[in-house]
Amino acid sequence: MSKSPAACSLCPCAACPAGRKAPEKGKDQETEGGATKKKKSVPKIFFGTRTHKQITQVARELKRTLYSGAPMTILSSRDHTCVNPEVTARPNRNEHCKELLDAKSGQTCRFYHSVHKMQDQNTLQWVHGLHQAWDIEELVRLGGRLRACAYYAARELMQDASIVFCPYNYLLDPLIRESMEINLKGQVVVLDEAHNIEDCARESASYTVEEGQLLAARDDIDAMVTYNVRPAHHQPLRAFCCSLLNWVQDSCSALQEREYESSCKVWTGTEVLGIFHGLGITPATFPMLQKHLAAVLEKEERVGVVNGREDTVQVPTISSPTQAVLKSLFMVLEFLFRNNCKFAEDYRVALQQTYAWTTQPDLPDAHGFFARPSAVAAATAPRPWCTRSASGA
């Protein structure tokens, strides 16, 4: 029989029996010859897969190796990990979760406040029994039993993890990387079935927004201006939304029928640069818009009067849906303007209008007869999409 492969002695995942970490002299320091110097950090392994199901398969294989006790975590969406019944019953779990965390309605998430019960690698392995490679279902079951948030626990476990499993888009999409606090600099990235990576890269650099979303964002920002909340920063963002809405409405007459109850028009990247220039959105003005967005998202507290008493109150911010719309649009514009508009021709912008027939309630006419009149509703959606994965890099 051949000998089993020996565990390496260079990384923390197998330096001690069953994956335990050796005692450290200092978190970021080590002593050599009486002198203290900064300890070299061991890179994490980010293992990206196309689907969540594939992560379960890889974790199962990891359990069969000498590295089954390696500190690990699995990043996933709230749809897969949320254990709060109040949130899981809602159609949009992301938005409701953020509302609870912001306590805008006076309620909060009790599961989030118990995340400390399972956010530490040692506690997870030696107290809760997940001392070998686990899958996301096991973490969710543990969260349900402890009444603790599995979504945020998985994120906290990333800090001391040696290997992090996640879908492709968590590594490729800049907005997801930002929200999940993923920094890939100096880390090891492994992509399973990497032939699928181009499609994911293109999708990560593209965005579809409906006219209704732009209208809601404009109204949200307009309310901030009306109530004098950081008006100097909100006014340019309102003008940005108004400019896009005006362009959408003015361009509807140029749409051509493509499919049944659908019309569309496509512009090249160069043509779009000219359109944006006419709207005042250029490589020179866009950085200022980015600064305005960063300013309105900044958390700030001020002294105000609450129930007749002076108290510290948080300055209101735009809603989560408005933030998502602006961040996504700005991400595409950043790619479009990057490196002196080098990637502009990798983009196409499509404006599509679709029609849906709806049936109105039965109403009797003047003679007492019933009819079923139908009404048509139009929905317009501009979509800037990337045609080559290079601009998403």
Kinemage of the C-alpha trace (Angstrom):
@kinemage 1
@onewidth
@group {chain A} dominant
@subgroup {mainchain}
@vectorlist {calphas} color= white
{ca met a 1} P 0.000 0.000 0.000
{ca ser a 2} L 1.200 3.508 -0.727
{ca lys a 3} L 1.537 5.964 2.090
{ca ser a 4} L -1.065 8.651 2.551
{ca pro a 5} L 0.155 12.093 1.509
{ca ala a 6} L 1.577 14.017 4.410
{ca ala a 7} L -0.006 17.291 5.408
{ca cys a 8} L 2.011 20.382 4.603
{ca ser a 9} L 3.576 22.337 7.416
{ca leu a 10} L 3.446 25.750 5.800
{ca cys a 11} L -0.226 26.716 6.086
{ca pro a 12} L -2.440 26.924 9.181
{ca cys a 13} L -4.976 24.430 7.852
{ca ala a 14} L -2.867 21.359 8.687
{ca ala a 15} L -0.156 22.612 11.020
{ca cys a 16} L -1.855 20.962 14.012
{ca pro a 17} L -3.952 17.819 14.491
{ca ala a 18} L -7.491 18.062 13.135
{ca gly a 19} L -6.814 21.533 11.774
{ca arg a 20} L -6.249 23.295 15.084
{ca lys a 21} L -4.085 26.385 14.919
{ca ala a 22} L -0.827 26.395 16.805
{ca pro a 23} L -0.532 28.921 19.640
{ca glu a 24} L 0.627 32.257 18.280
{ca lys a 25} L 3.104 34.554 19.962
{ca gly a 26} L 1.417 37.554 18.460
{ca lys a 27} L -1.314 38.061 15.968
{ca asp a 28} L 0.783 39.905 13.428
{ca gln a 29} L 4.282 39.566 14.895
{ca glu a 30} L 6.907 36.912 15.426
{ca thr a 31} L 10.274 36.913 17.165
{ca glu a 32} L 13.497 35.876 15.459
{ca gly a 33} L 16.919 36.267 17.053
{ca gly a 34} L 15.503 38.549 19.710
{ca ala a 35} L 14.085 40.927 17.113
{ca thr a 36} L 10.388 41.362 16.453
{ca lys a 37} L 9.306 41.562 12.867
{ca lys a 38} L 5.989 41.589 11.083
{ca lys a 39} L 4.599 38.128 10.493
{ca lys a 40} L 4.023 37.082 6.901
{ca ser a 41} L 0.337 36.648 6.229
{ca val a 42} L -0.795 33.375 4.704
{ca pro a 43} L -3.089 33.973 1.716
{ca lys a 44} L -6.623 32.651 1.729
{ca ile a 45} L -7.901 30.345 -0.979
{ca phe a 46} L -11.059 31.622 -2.671
{ca phe a 47} L -12.734 28.734 -4.472
{ca gly a 48} L -15.371 29.902 -6.952
{ca thr a 49} L -18.004 27.653 -8.518
{ca arg a 50} L -20.829 28.196 -10.968
{ca thr a 51} L -23.641 27.101 -8.627
{ca his a 52} L -24.268 26.619 -4.912
{ca lys a 53} L -24.863 22.914 -5.518
{ca gln a 54} L -21.300 22.526 -6.771
{ca ile a 55} L -20.011 24.064 -3.532
{ca thr a 56} L -21.719 21.252 -1.617
{ca gln a 57} L -19.984 18.686 -3.836
{ca val a 58} L -16.538 20.303 -3.372
{ca ala a 59} L -17.025 20.564 0.410
{ca arg a 60} L -17.906 16.869 0.480
{ca glu a 61} L -14.657 16.038 -1.323
{ca leu a 62} L -12.689 18.299 1.042
{ca lys a 63} L -14.059 16.298 3.974
{ca arg a 64} L -12.319 13.195 2.591
{ca thr a 65} L -8.860 14.795 2.625
{ca leu a 66} L -6.214 15.516 5.259
{ca tyr a 67} L -7.390 19.133 5.188
{ca ser a 68} L -10.961 18.388 6.286
{ca gly a 69} L -10.388 20.405 9.475
{ca ala a 70} L -9.195 23.518 7.671
{ca pro a 71} L -10.929 26.715 8.869
{ca met a 72} L -13.445 27.480 6.130
{ca thr a 73} L -16.610 29.316 5.244
{ca ile a 74} L -19.187 29.393 2.464
{ca leu a 75} L -20.504 32.731 1.221
{ca ser a 76} L -24.074 32.661 0.037
{ca ser a 77} L -27.102 34.909 -0.390
{ca arg a 78} L -29.815 35.566 2.157
{ca asp a 79} L -32.125 33.408 0.046
{ca his a 80} L -30.004 30.398 1.027
{ca thr a 81} L -28.950 31.342 4.576
{ca cys a 82} L -31.525 33.586 6.280
{ca val a 83} L -33.204 31.873 9.266
{ca asn a 84} L -35.419 34.743 10.440
{ca pro a 85} L -39.044 33.688 9.688
{ca glu a 86} L -40.088 37.333 9.421
{ca val a 87} L -37.588 37.885 6.598
{ca thr a 88} L -37.928 34.553 4.794
{ca ala a 89} L -41.663 35.176 4.386
{ca arg a 90} L -40.974 38.344 2.357
{ca pro a 91} L -40.444 38.325 -1.435
{ca asn a 92} L -37.340 40.541 -1.211
{ca arg a 93} L -35.258 39.277 1.668
{ca asn a 94} L -32.320 41.617 1.038
{ca glu a 95} L -34.370 44.779 1.418
{ca his a 96} L -36.303 43.617 4.484
{ca cys a 97} L -33.116 42.415 6.191
{ca lys a 98} L -31.495 45.811 5.680
{ca glu a 99} L -34.614 47.555 6.996
{ca leu a 100} L -34.431 45.497 10.189
{ca leu a 101} L -30.724 46.177 10.620
{ca asp a 102} L -31.334 49.914 10.174
{ca ala a 103} L -34.262 49.659 12.635
{ca lys a 104} L -36.206 52.172 10.527
{ca ser a 105} L -39.544 50.721 11.631
{ca gly a 106} L -38.502 50.421 15.265
{ca gln a 107} L -37.930 46.679 14.873
{ca thr a 108} L -34.611 44.870 14.710
{ca cys a 109} L -33.340 41.364 13.896
{ca arg a 110} L -32.832 39.252 17.013
{ca phe a 111} L -31.008 36.614 14.933
{ca tyr a 112} L -28.395 39.162 13.840
{ca his a 113} L -27.708 40.142 17.446
{ca ser a 114} L -26.966 36.475 18.256
{ca val a 115} L -24.449 36.008 15.445
{ca his a 116} L -21.599 35.942 18.005
{ca lys a 117} L -22.695 32.416 18.973
{ca met a 118} L -21.278 31.004 15.725
{ca gln a 119} L -18.926 33.580 14.189
{ca asp a 120} L -15.676 32.116 15.578
{ca gln a 121} L -13.874 29.220 13.859
{ca asn a 122} L -12.827 27.498 17.115
{ca thr a 123} L -16.341 27.763 18.561
{ca leu a 124} L -17.836 26.425 15.342
{ca gln a 125} L -15.492 23.424 15.282
{ca trp a 126} L -15.098 22.425 18.923
{ca val a 127} L -18.322 23.627 20.532
{ca his a 128} L -20.891 23.127 17.784
{ca gly a 129} L -19.294 20.050 16.200
{ca leu a 130} L -18.518 21.369 12.700
{ca his a 131} L -14.882 20.251 13.009
{ca gln a 132} L -14.787 18.851 9.478
{ca ala a 133} L -15.656 20.458 6.150
{ca trp a 134} L -19.338 21.406 6.213
{ca asp a 135} L -21.899 22.588 3.689
{ca ile a 136} L -24.213 25.578 3.834
{ca glu a 137} L -27.228 23.500 4.940
{ca glu a 138} L -25.357 22.450 8.101
{ca leu a 139} L -24.591 26.083 8.948
{ca val a 140} L -28.223 27.078 8.350
{ca arg a 141} L -29.472 24.266 10.604
{ca leu a 142} L -27.033 25.388 13.303
{ca gly a 143} L -28.244 28.983 12.930
{ca gly a 144} L -31.844 27.859 13.314
{ca arg a 145} L -31.006 25.860 16.429
{ca leu a 146} L -29.043 28.725 18.017
{ca arg a 147} L -31.442 31.390 16.697
{ca ala a 148} L -28.417 33.117 15.181
{ca cys a 149} L -27.896 34.614 11.705
{ca ala a 150} L -26.165 32.119 9.402
{ca tyr a 151} L -25.735 34.749 6.666
{ca tyr a 152} L -23.629 37.131 8.754
{ca ala a 153} L -21.914 34.256 10.597
{ca ala a 154} L -20.578 32.983 7.265
{ca arg a 155} L -19.220 36.451 6.519
{ca glu a 156} L -17.576 36.754 9.943
{ca leu a 157} L -16.013 33.293 9.585
{ca met a 158} L -14.210 34.542 6.468
{ca gln a 159} L -11.791 36.557 8.629
{ca asp a 160} L -9.986 33.471 10.008
{ca ala a 161} L -10.822 31.031 7.225
{ca ser a 162} L -8.090 29.377 5.171
{ca ile a 163} L -10.487 28.532 2.337
{ca val a 164} L -13.578 30.450 1.237
{ca phe a 165} L -16.157 28.868 -1.065
{ca cys a 166} L -18.514 31.063 -3.091
{ca pro a 167} L -20.207 31.376 -6.505
{ca tyr a 168} L -18.301 33.014 -9.380
{ca asn a 169} L -20.118 36.333 -9.180
{ca tyr a 170} L -18.949 36.910 -5.588
{ca leu a 171} L -15.420 37.179 -6.973
{ca leu a 172} L -16.169 38.918 -10.274
{ca asp a 173} L -18.930 41.414 -9.497
{ca pro a 174} L -17.379 44.568 -7.951
{ca leu a 175} L -20.606 45.482 -6.126
{ca ile a 176} L -20.890 42.053 -4.500
{ca arg a 177} L -17.205 42.113 -3.545
{ca glu a 178} L -17.776 45.487 -1.906
{ca ser a 179} L -20.883 44.419 0.001
{ca met a 180} L -19.299 41.135 1.136
{ca glu a 181} L -15.996 42.894 1.999
{ca ile a 182} L -13.952 40.569 -0.225
{ca asn a 183} L -10.405 41.736 -0.948
{ca leu a 184} L -8.619 39.468 -3.447
{ca lys a 185} L -5.281 41.248 -3.394
{ca gly a 186} L -2.553 38.757 -2.489
{ca gln a 187} L -5.020 35.866 -2.244
{ca val a 188} L -5.253 32.586 -4.164
{ca val a 189} L -8.258 32.303 -6.495
{ca val a 190} L -9.394 28.932 -7.861
{ca leu a 191} L -12.230 28.840 -10.397
{ca asp a 192} L -13.998 25.542 -10.992
{ca glu a 193} L -15.114 24.966 -14.612
{ca ala a 194} L -13.478 28.215 -15.649
{ca his a 195} L -14.786 27.943 -19.220
{ca asn a 196} L -17.997 29.493 -17.855
{ca ile a 197} L -16.167 32.546 -16.537
{ca glu a 198} L -16.610 34.777 -19.596
{ca asp a 199} L -20.402 34.731 -19.434
{ca cys a 200} L -20.305 35.510 -15.727
{ca ala a 201} L -17.803 38.342 -16.276
{ca arg a 202} L -20.001 39.910 -18.955
{ca glu a 203} L -23.071 39.639 -16.752
{ca ser a 204} L -21.213 41.194 -13.808
{ca ala a 205} L -20.298 44.213 -15.953
{ca ser a 206} L -23.858 44.691 -17.261
{ca tyr a 207} L -27.054 46.026 -15.715
{ca thr a 208} L -30.764 46.248 -16.498
{ca val a 209} L -32.908 48.964 -14.924
{ca glu a 210} L -36.608 49.597 -15.479
{ca glu a 211} L -38.107 53.029 -15.931
{ca gly a 212} L -40.161 52.497 -12.772
{ca gln a 213} L -36.975 51.950 -10.763
{ca leu a 214} L -35.509 55.207 -12.098
{ca leu a 215} L -38.729 57.056 -11.228
{ca ala a 216} L -38.702 55.651 -7.696
{ca ala a 217} L -35.028 56.602 -7.279
{ca arg a 218} L -35.702 60.146 -8.516
{ca asp a 219} L -38.640 60.554 -6.111
{ca asp a 220} L -36.593 59.167 -3.224
{ca ile a 221} L -33.761 61.620 -3.868
{ca asp a 222} L -36.229 64.443 -4.462
{ca ala a 223} L -37.673 63.849 -0.979
{ca met a 224} L -34.181 64.251 0.490
{ca val a 225} L -33.797 67.588 -1.284
{ca thr a 226} L -37.268 68.704 -0.161
{ca tyr a 227} L -36.452 67.996 3.486
{ca asn a 228} L -33.059 69.682 3.166
{ca val a 229} L -31.028 66.531 3.790
{ca arg a 230} L -27.575 67.085 2.287
{ca pro a 231} L -29.104 69.023 -0.629
{ca ala a 232} L -25.732 69.927 -2.141
{ca his a 233} L -25.042 66.225 -2.719
{ca his a 234} L -28.562 65.003 -3.498
{ca gln a 235} L -29.357 67.655 -6.131
{ca pro a 236} L -26.712 66.469 -8.660
{ca leu a 237} L -27.890 62.866 -8.200
{ca arg a 238} L -31.491 63.937 -8.782
{ca ala a 239} L -30.396 65.739 -11.956
{ca phe a 240} L -28.619 62.532 -13.065
{ca cys a 241} L -31.818 60.498 -12.676
{ca cys a 242} L -33.908 63.178 -14.409
{ca ser a 243} L -31.487 63.275 -17.348
{ca leu a 244} L -31.696 59.505 -17.835
{ca leu a 245} L -35.496 59.541 -17.554
{ca asn a 246} L -35.779 62.350 -20.101
{ca trp a 247} L -33.537 60.421 -22.483
{ca val a 248} L -35.615 57.254 -22.047
{ca gln a 249} L -38.866 59.083 -22.720
{ca asp a 250} L -37.463 61.026 -25.699
{ca ser a 251} L -36.022 57.841 -27.234
{ca cys a 252} L -39.250 55.837 -27.114
{ca ser a 253} L -40.350 57.275 -30.469
{ca ala a 254} L -37.228 55.798 -32.109
{ca leu a 255} L -37.904 52.226 -30.963
{ca gln a 256} L -38.534 49.579 -33.606
{ca glu a 257} L -40.733 46.527 -33.207
{ca arg a 258} L -38.607 43.431 -32.785
{ca glu a 259} L -40.846 40.753 -31.328
{ca tyr a 260} L -44.499 40.280 -30.442
{ca glu a 261} L -45.583 43.188 -28.202
{ca ser a 262} L -41.997 44.402 -27.871
{ca ser a 263} L -39.921 47.196 -29.422
{ca cys a 264} L -36.247 47.987 -29.041
{ca lys a 265} L -33.299 50.111 -30.143
{ca val a 266} L -29.582 49.406 -29.622
{ca trp a 267} L -26.764 51.961 -29.473
{ca thr a 268} L -23.036 51.272 -29.728
{ca gly a 269} L -20.661 52.302 -26.971
{ca thr a 270} L -19.368 55.235 -29.011
{ca glu a 271} L -22.915 56.455 -29.687
{ca val a 272} L -23.728 56.191 -25.979
{ca leu a 273} L -20.690 58.288 -25.072
{ca gly a 274} L -22.079 61.023 -27.334
{ca ile a 275} L -25.535 60.733 -25.733
{ca phe a 276} L -24.099 60.945 -22.219
{ca his a 277} L -21.956 63.908 -23.241
{ca gly a 278} L -25.142 65.713 -24.263
{ca leu a 279} L -26.602 64.899 -20.837
{ca gly a 280} L -23.549 66.363 -19.113
{ca ile a 281} L -22.243 62.937 -18.027
{ca thr a 282} L -18.623 62.757 -19.150
{ca pro a 283} L -15.319 61.293 -17.917
{ca ala a 284} L -14.667 64.726 -16.355
{ca thr a 285} L -17.995 65.103 -14.523
{ca phe a 286} L -18.546 61.466 -13.538
{ca pro a 287} L -15.971 61.459 -10.679
{ca met a 288} L -17.908 64.329 -9.087
{ca leu a 289} L -21.111 62.288 -9.242
{ca gln a 290} L -19.260 59.419 -7.560
{ca lys a 291} L -18.193 61.743 -4.734
{ca his a 292} L -21.781 62.953 -4.297
{ca leu a 293} L -23.028 59.361 -4.042
{ca ala a 294} L -20.334 58.464 -1.499
{ca ala a 295} L -21.306 61.537 0.550
{ca val a 296} L -25.035 60.705 0.698
{ca leu a 297} L -24.302 57.103 1.739
{ca glu a 298} L -22.060 58.129 4.613
{ca lys a 299} L -23.448 57.421 8.064
{ca glu a 300} L -23.814 60.589 10.136
{ca glu a 301} L -25.441 61.505 13.428
{ca arg a 302} L -26.681 64.905 14.539
{ca val a 303} L -28.288 66.364 17.623
{ca gly a 304} L -32.014 66.779 17.122
{ca val a 305} L -35.258 67.030 19.070
{ca val a 306} L -37.083 63.729 19.649
{ca asn a 307} L -40.360 63.791 21.629
{ca gly a 308} L -39.496 67.229 22.993
{ca arg a 309} L -35.996 66.208 24.095
{ca glu a 310} L -32.602 66.712 22.576
{ca asp a 311} L -31.156 63.453 21.343
{ca thr a 312} L -28.692 62.104 18.800
{ca val a 313} L -30.447 61.125 15.595
{ca gln a 314} L -29.079 59.520 12.452
{ca val a 315} L -29.203 61.568 9.263
{ca pro a 316} L -31.657 59.894 6.830
{ca thr a 317} L -30.234 58.162 3.776
{ca ile a 318} L -31.751 57.075 0.485
{ca ser a 319} L -33.476 53.684 0.457
{ca ser a 320} L -31.727 50.405 -0.311
{ca pro a 321} L -33.415 50.054 -3.754
{ca thr a 322} L -32.252 53.575 -4.717
{ca gln a 323} L -28.733 52.798 -3.540
{ca ala a 324} L -28.729 49.610 -5.621
{ca val a 325} L -29.876 51.454 -8.765
{ca leu a 326} L -27.275 54.222 -8.447
{ca lys a 327} L -24.414 51.895 -7.523
{ca ser a 328} L -25.155 49.582 -10.459
{ca leu a 329} L -25.454 52.430 -12.961
{ca phe a 330} L -22.256 53.996 -11.667
{ca met a 331} L -20.461 50.640 -11.940
{ca val a 332} L -21.321 50.424 -15.663
{ca leu a 333} L -20.344 54.065 -16.225
{ca glu a 334} L -17.027 53.463 -14.463
{ca phe a 335} L -16.266 50.604 -16.878
{ca leu a 336} L -17.441 52.734 -19.825
{ca phe a 337} L -15.186 55.694 -18.923
{ca arg a 338} L -12.219 53.637 -17.667
{ca asn a 339} L -8.792 54.205 -19.240
{ca asn a 340} L -9.929 57.074 -21.449
{ca cys a 341} L -13.041 55.150 -22.624
{ca lys a 342} L -10.886 52.254 -23.820
{ca phe a 343} L -13.678 49.710 -23.266
{ca ala a 344} L -16.545 51.776 -24.700
{ca glu a 345} L -16.910 49.604 -27.804
{ca asp a 346} L -17.220 46.518 -25.626
{ca tyr a 347} L -20.623 47.873 -24.605
{ca arg a 348} L -24.037 48.132 -26.195
{ca val a 349} L -26.993 49.963 -24.665
{ca ala a 350} L -30.460 48.683 -25.484
{ca leu a 351} L -33.745 50.438 -24.755
{ca gln a 352} L -36.619 47.977 -24.789
{ca gln a 353} L -40.329 48.551 -24.354
{ca thr a 354} L -42.636 45.650 -23.655
{ca tyr a 355} L -46.434 45.529 -23.562
{ca ala a 356} L -48.606 43.385 -21.340
{ca trp a 357} L -52.369 43.043 -21.707
{ca thr a 358} L -54.392 43.241 -18.524
{ca thr a 359} L -58.082 42.460 -18.072
{ca gln a 360} L -60.211 45.067 -16.331
{ca pro a 361} L -63.074 44.142 -13.963
{ca asp a 362} L -66.460 43.368 -15.517
{ca leu a 363} L -68.569 46.515 -15.695
{ca pro a 364} L -72.100 46.753 -17.162
{ca asp a 365} L -72.623 49.238 -19.968
{ca ala a 366} L -75.598 51.620 -20.344
{ca his a 367} L -77.801 48.752 -21.528
{ca gly a 368} L -76.848 46.400 -18.700
{ca phe a 369} L -74.555 44.203 -20.791
{ca phe a 370} L -71.167 43.074 -19.491
{ca ala a 371} L -67.998 43.364 -21.552
{ca arg a 372} L -64.370 42.488 -20.939
{ca pro a 373} L -62.317 45.464 -22.131
{ca ser a 374} L -58.549 45.033 -22.046
{ca ala a 375} L -55.906 47.612 -21.304
{ca val a 376} L -52.292 47.573 -22.411
{ca ala a 377} L -49.469 48.566 -20.073
{ca ala a 378} L -46.019 49.479 -21.337
{ca ala a 379} L -42.773 48.943 -19.455
{ca thr a 380} L -39.518 50.498 -20.626
{ca ala a 381} L -36.103 49.229 -19.539
{ca pro a 382} L -32.701 50.559 -20.603
{ca arg a 383} L -29.983 47.900 -20.446
{ca pro a 384} L -26.265 48.657 -20.843
{ca trp a 385} L -24.608 45.305 -21.413
{ca cys a 386} L -21.038 44.206 -21.932
{ca thr a 387} L -20.265 42.248 -25.110
{ca arg a 388} L -16.756 41.179 -24.127
{ca ser a 389} L -15.495 39.901 -20.806
{ca ala a 390} L -12.330 42.061 -21.040
{ca ser a 391} L -14.058 45.175 -19.736
{ca gly a 392} L -15.187 43.328 -16.626
{ca ala a 393} L -11.637 42.483 -15.664
